[in-house]
Amino acid sequence: MKTQTATEPRSSPPLRDRKPVAQKGFRPTTLLFLAIWVRDYVNRKLSEIPGYRAHVAAVTLHLWRGAYQIHDLDIKKTNGKVPVPFFAAPLIDFSVQWRALIFERAFVGNIEIHRPEINLVNGASEATRQAPVDQPWAQKIKQLFPLKINRFAVHNGHIRYRDFSHDPEVNLWVDHVQMVATNLTNSKKLSKSLIADIRIEGRPLSVGDVRSQISLDPYAPKPTFAFNLELKAMPLVKVNDFAKAYGHFTQSRKGRQSAHGGLGSNSRRRNAHRA
C-alpha cells in the first residue's frame, strides 16, 4: 500500500473546491464592520438627547435570529449637577419575535434588558434633577429598533430614588427587579385579547417584597386599565430618611409594613394592614 511521505507533495483539492482567500474572510469582516457601524450609529443617536451623554462599548450582531445586542450602555447627565449616572446596563438585546412573524405574520419585536440600573433624582432645580424616561427617549428607542415592541422584559434590575437637596438626603431603592410586559401592540393576532399585561416584582430596600400587575387597553373606545399592588415585610424604620425629609416625622416602631390594594378604571379598592 502506498503511503505519503514528507518528501512527496500532498495532493491539491480540485479547482472547483477552492475558494479565494478574500471570499473566505468576506463574511466575518463584513459583520465586524457592520457591528462597528451600528455601534457608532447607536452612540450618535443616543447622544442627540439634550443634556445627556450616552456611550455604548460594543454591539454584537446575531443575524440568524434577527437580533443585535448593546453592551455596556452608560447614560449620564451633562448639563447639571447630578453626582450619579442616569442609566446603565451591561446588556440590552433587541430581537424579532419569530413566532409572531411565522404564525401570525406580525412583524414585531422584543427587548430584553439585563441588570439595568437607573437613578431618579429629585432636586430644587432642573440642573439637580434627573427625570424618568419621557418622549425624547422613546423616540430614540424607535430609531434604534424600528419594529413595534410587543414584549419588553427587565432582568435583575435596580431602581434608585435620590434627593440630595434635603437633610437628611433621601436614598430609596428597589433591587432584584423583574418585569415582563406582553402584548404591548394590543393585537388579537398575538394574544387572546387586546389587553396588554405588565407584571413587576422587586425587593424594596433590599429586605421587603413588592409585586404589581397592570392590565390596560389604551386603544379601546373607553380606555380601560386595572392595577394591583402587594407589599410585604417592609421595615418601617427603613423609610425614616424619606419620612423626615418630606413629612418631618420618623418611625420609631420596629415593625414591618404590609399592604395590598388595587385600582381600576371601573372600580376602586384599597386595603392595607400593618404587621
C-alpha positions, 0 to 999 in steps of 0.5 A: 500500500502506498503511503505519503511521505514528507518528501512527496507533495500532498495532493491539491483539492480540485479547482472547483473546491477552492475558494479565494482567500478574500471570499473566505474572510468576506463574511466575518469582516463584513459583520465586524464592520457592520457591528462597528457601524451600528455601534457608532450609529447607536452612540450618535443617536443616543447622544442627540438627547439634550443634556445627556451623554450616552456611550455604548462599548460594543454591539454584537450582531446575531443575524440568524435570529434577527437580533443585535445586542448593546453592551455596556450602555452608560447614560449620564447627565451633562448639563447639571449637577447630578453626582450619579449616572442616569442609566446603565446596563451591561446588556440590552438585546433587541430581537424579532419575535419569530413566532409572531412573524411565522404564525401570525405574520406580525412583524414585531419585536422584543427587548430584553434588558439585563441588570439595568440600573437607573437613578431618579433624582429629585432636586430644587432645580432642573440642573439637580434633577434627573427625570424618568424616561419621557418622549425624547427617549422613546423616540430614540428607542424607535430609531434604534429598533424600528419594529413595534415592541410587543414584549419588553422584559427587565432582568435583575434590575435596580431602581434608585430614588435620590434627593440630595437637596434635603437633610437628611438626603433621601436614598430609596431603592428597589433591587432584584427587579423583574418585569415582563410586559406582553402584548404591548401592540394590543393585537388579537393576532398575538394574544387572546385579547387586546389587553396588554399585561405588565407584571413587576416584582422587586425587593424594596430596600433590599429586605421587603417584597413588592409585586404589581400587575397592570392590565390596560387597553389604551386603544379601546373606545373607553380606555380601560386599565386595572392595577394591583399592588402587594407589599410585604415585610417592609421595615418601617424604620427603613423609610425614616430618611424619606419620612423626615425629609418630606413629612418631618416625622420618623418611625420609631416602631420596629415593625414591618409594613404590609399592604395590598390594594388595587385600582381600576378604571371601573372600580376602586379598592384599597386595603392595607394592614400593618404587621 
